[in-house]
């Protein structure tokens, strides 16, 4: 995966361990390599049910406030991805004129 992303294995390991966050562009590339939609990285059916619990009740290692902050960041990232998609122009190949 690191080679396909054109980064060192150590840099990719930091992404996997959560020590560093990938850029939106790199995240899109990871999704492309894996053949999944980038939003699948952020889908978690348990988050919605956990957020409805008390603000003071911990959720393993994350509180409700932390989950809400994460949800906010995911929404921001999704907006950034949508902006990138509109900025990326489709690649078109020139046609050869006069060829039958």
Order of alpha helices (4+ residues) and beta strands (2+ residues): alpha-alpha-alpha-alpha-alpha
